Amino acid sequence: MGSHTDPWSARLAKAAEQRRADDGWRQRPMLSDVAPFIDFAGNDYLGLTDDPRLAEAQAEAARRLGAGAKASHLVSGHLEIHERLERRLAQLTGRPRALLFSTGYMANLGVLQALCDRHTHVFQDRLNHASLIDGARLAGAPSRRFHHRDLKDLERLLTRAPDDTPTLVVSDGVFSMDGDVADVGGLAATTRRHGAWLMIDDAHGLGVLGDHGDGCVGRAHDRHEVPVLVGTLGKALGSAGAFVAGDEALIDHLIQFARPYVYTTAQPPGVAAATLAALDILEAEPERRARLHERIDDFRREAARLGLPLTGSRTPIQPLVLGDNARVMRWAERLARTGLRVGAIRAPTVPKGEARLRITLSAAHGDDALDALLDGLAACQREDRT
């Protein structure tokens, strides 16, 4: 056989070279099981991940029902514990029904793939999560992006859309890299005026916002205002998985047509049990949410005193936009050396020139942890000046 160049090797090498040239090369930080560090990078907003009640519920269910679900929901994997969890999630969010998915990414892909095609129009906030953008692409739906949280721009785009075309407006509830919150009421009014549906991904609002921890949508905005509501279970609720909540027709449609639901093994029963325990705690201990919001206020007050570049976020996601990739990595590495873990976010996750530290706060953070973070950030500032 004649020699030839392997096109795949060249393709991978070129992509890697370009990513490194852009200062965007990603690495997975391998965290020790035993070495202590303070986590300001994760999404465990209520401090439930390490709550022994979740671990005990998960272990008991695994012993009783098995480590895995063995099959998809439509074969033999849908257990009574899944049904019970779906009912609890529907109740929390004020919807008739809810449907479990294995991850939030799969939930968003499943909804958009099942609802949309080349005959539908999708309008998305410019800063929506990647899974929402990818879902519309998977569906082959014509998709436009409106300026971030700009109802006038959305109105302009909807006015130009054909009246006889099914239209879906999609937005994050809490934006994962900025921490700001969608104007759900304004989005709902705008979409209804144009006969469109509204889909909100409330991954970072569920458990944190709302009178009952029901998020920025929840019971405050019913299924007529927000027909499609997505939430995740691996952030404030401390377990894993996701769900879609809505009316009977929506959930039945997803069961029939959402391929990421149909062709995936069901969530392990232990994970469902842990989430049920988390929902019990969410209902019984509202002081966790109160404590979280106290931590947010404390951080913002002291960070402002230090002159750190805060945004307007009032959620646990507190970005410090430093702009320069090298500066962001330098600050993150300095903090890591003192046992503080923060997110270092660069393009393409955020726009070029808007690289940032993504700091996330938790009800589990004590005064000592918050003081250590603020001291570490002040040290980074001083180092920059020298």
N, C-alpha and C positions, 0 to 999 in steps of 0.2 A: 504493500500500500504506500502511496506517496505521502510525504510529510505535509502537514497543513497546520495553520495557526488555529488554536482553539478560541473561537469567538467569545465564548462565555468567560474564559479567564480574562481576556482583554476587557470585556465589558465590566466585570466586577472590579478589576484593578483601576479602571478609569473612574468609576463611581467613588471608590475609596479615596483615590487621589484628590478628587474634587472636594469631597467632604472634609478632608484634612486641610486642604488649601483654604477652605471657608472658615476654619477654626470651629467646625461643628462636629468633630468626631466624638461619638458617644461611647461611653464605657459604663458597664454595670458595676456599681460599687458593691463589693462582696462584704457584707456586714457579718461580724463574728457573732456566734450564738451566745458568747459569754462576755465579750468585752463591752463595757458600758458606754453608751452614747445617748445623747439627748436628741430626740427626733423632732425636728422642726421642718421636715420635708414630707411626711406622710399625711394622710387624710383621716386620721383617727380622731375626729373632732370632739367626741364625747368621752374619749378614753375607754371605750368598750372592748377594744381588741384584747386587752390583757385582763379583762374582768373574769374572775374564775367561774362565774355563773354561766358565761357563754361556753367556756371550755368544758365544764361539767355537762351541760346540756348536749354539746356536740359528741362527747365521749359516750354518754349514755345511749344516745340514738344510734351511734355507730355500732355499739355492742349489740343493740337490740335489732337493728334493721340492716346492718351491714355497712361496710366502708364506702360503698358506692351504690348508685341506683340501678346499675346493670344494663339499662336500656333507655331509649328515648321515652318521652312522656306518652307518645302515641302507641308504643308497643307494650311494655310492662314496667316502665320506670316511674309512672305517676303514682305516688304513694299518698296515703291519707295525710301525712305530715306536710306534703307539698300543697294539698288542697287547703289545709288549715292555714298555712302561711299566706296563700293567695287571698283568702277571706280576710285575714288580719290587715294585709296591705291595702286591700280595697276599702276597708273600714277606716284606716288611718287617713287615706287620701280623699275620702268622701266620694268614691266611685262605686258603681254596681259590681264591677269585677276587676281582677288583676291577673296577670299571666307572668309566671317566672321565666327568666332567661339565665343562662350560665354566667354572662358578663354584661356590663353596660354597653360595651362595643357591639356585642351580638344583638342586644335589644334594639339599638338604633339602626343597625343594618337590617334587622328583621322587619321593623316597622316600615322603613322607607322602601325596602324591596317589595313588601307585600302591598303597600298602598299606591305606589307610584310606578309609572312607566313613561314611555315617550309621549304619551298623550296628556300627561299631567304637568303642571308648572309648580316648581318649588322655589321659595324665596327664603334665604337663610341670612341670619346675622353674620357679618363679616368675620367675627371672632368665635364662631361656633366650633365645638369640638371636632376633631378630625373624623370621628366615627359618623357624625351627621353629614359631613361633606362626602365621605366615602359611600355612605348609604345611598345618597342621591345619584352618585356616579354608577353604583352597582345597578340601580333601577333603570338607568338610561334616561332619567327625567331631565328635561331642560331646567337648568338651575341658575338663579341669579342671586347675588349677595348684596344685601343692603348695608348701608353704613351702620357702624356699631351703635345700637340702641337709638337709632334715628327713625322715629315713626313717620316723619315727613318723607324721607327717602323711600320707606316701605310703601307709603300711600301712593307716591309717584309711580313706583313699579307696578303696584296692583292695578292702578288706573289704566295702565297700558296693556294689561293682560286680557286675553279674550274672555268674555263673560261666560261662555259656554264650556270652559275648560276647567276640570277639577284642579283646585289650587290648594297648596299646603304651605303655610308659613311655619318656619322652624327656628327655635331659639334655645340656647342654653338658658337655664334659670339663673344660676350663679355661674359666672364665666370663670373657668378653671384657672386661667393664667392671670386674670386681673382682679378677681374677687368681687366685681360689681354685679348688680342684680338687674335682671331684665324688668322692664315695665310691663308686667303681665297684664294688668288691666288695660293699658293702652294698646298692647298687641291684640288682646281679645276684641276690643271695640273696633279696631281697624280691620281685622280679618273678617269679623261678622258683617261689617258694612259692605264688604266685597264678596260675601258668600263663600269665603275660604275657611278652611280648618286651620287650627293652631296646634302645633306640637311643641311641648316644652320638655327639655331634658333637665330634670331637677336633681342631678347627681349630687351636687355639692350643697343643695339647700335642704334636702330631706334630713330630718333629725336635728337640724340647726335652726332653721327659720320657722315661722308660723306659731300660732298659739299653742299647738299641740305637738310641735316638732314635725308637722306635716309638710314643711317646705314652703317655698315662695308661691306655690300653686295651692295644693292641698284642698282644704275645705273652703278656703276664701274665694276660690274660683272654680265653679262647678264644671261638669263635663260639657255643658253647652258653651261655656267660654273657652275651655281648653279641652277639646275632645280627646287629645292624645297626650298622656302624661307618662314620662319615663322616670324611674328612680333607680338608684343603685343601693346595694346592701353592704358594700365593702368599704364604705367611707364612715359616715357618722355612726352607722349601726354595727360596725366592727366585724362583720363576717365576710360574705362573698356573694356575688351574683347580682341580679337586677330584676326589674319587673316593668311591665307596661300596664297602666290602669286606664280604664275607659268604660264605655257601655257594652252591653251584651253583643251587639253587632260587631263592634271593633274586635273584641277578644275572640269571638268565633271566627272572624276573618283571619286573624293572625294564626290561630290554631290550624286553619286549613292551608294558608298560603305563605306564612313566614318561614322560609327555608332554614334560617339559622335556629329556629325553634324545632321544626319537624325532624331535622336530621342531626340532632345533638343529644348525647346522653344526658339524662336529667341530672339536676343538681344532687350531690350526695345528701342523704337524709340527715346526716349529722350537721351539715351546714344549715339546712332548713331549721333544725332544732335550735342551733345557736342564734339564728335570726329571730325566732320566736321569743327566745329569752331576752334578746336585745330590745324587742318591742315592748316586752313587759317592763323592762327598766326605763325605757323612754317614757312610758306612761306614768310609772310610779315615782320617778325621780326627776321632776322638772328642774330641780336645782342644778343638775348637770349643765343644762342649757344656760341657766343664769350665770353659772361659774365661767363657762366659756366666754360669754359676752363681757364679763368683767375682765377676763384675760385680754380680750381684744382691746378694750378701752385702756387698760394699763399699758399694753405695748405701744399703742398709738400715742398716748400721752408722752411716754418716755422717749420714744423714737423721734417725735417732733422736737422735744427738748434738745436732743442730740443733733438736730438738723438733718436727719436721714431723709432720703427722697421718697416719702410716702405717697401713695395714691389715695383716692377717696374711698377705698374699700372699707366697709363696716362688717365684713364677714371674716371667718377664720383665715382666709387667704389674703396675706399681706405682702404684695410684691414690692421690692425695692428695685426700681428700674435704674440700672447703672449704665446701660447703653453699650458699653464695649465688652466684647466677648472675653478678652484676656482679663479685664478687671473683674468680671463676674467670676471667672474660674479662680482667680487669685484670692478673692474674698472667701469663696466657698472652701477652698483648700486650707486657708488659714483657720477658718472656723472648725473644719474637720479635725485639724491637729489638736484642738482643745476639746474634742469630744462632742461637737455640735454638728448635727447633720441638717443641712438646708438644701433646697433644690436650686441648681444652677441651670437656668433655662435660656437657650439660645435659639436662633433661627435654625430650622424652619418652624419650630414650635411657636415662636413669636416672630413678628416682623423684624427684619434686619435693622440694627440700630436701637432695638428695644430689649436687649438682653437684660436679664434680671435675676436677682435672688427671689425665689418663691418661698416665702416663709409661711408656714401654716401653724396655727395655734390650736391647742387642745385644752379641754377642761382638766386634763390630767397634769398639765404643766403647773408646777408649784412656783412660789416666789423665787426660789434659788435658781430654777431652770430659766426663768424669764430674765433674772439679773445676769446670769451667765451669757445669755444670748445678747443682751444689750451691751454688756462689757466687751464681748467679742466683736460686735459691730463697731463700737467706738474705737477699738484697737485697729480694725481694718481702715477706718477713716484716718487715724493718725499715721498709719503706715503709708497710705496714699500721699500724704502731705510731705513725707520726708524724701 
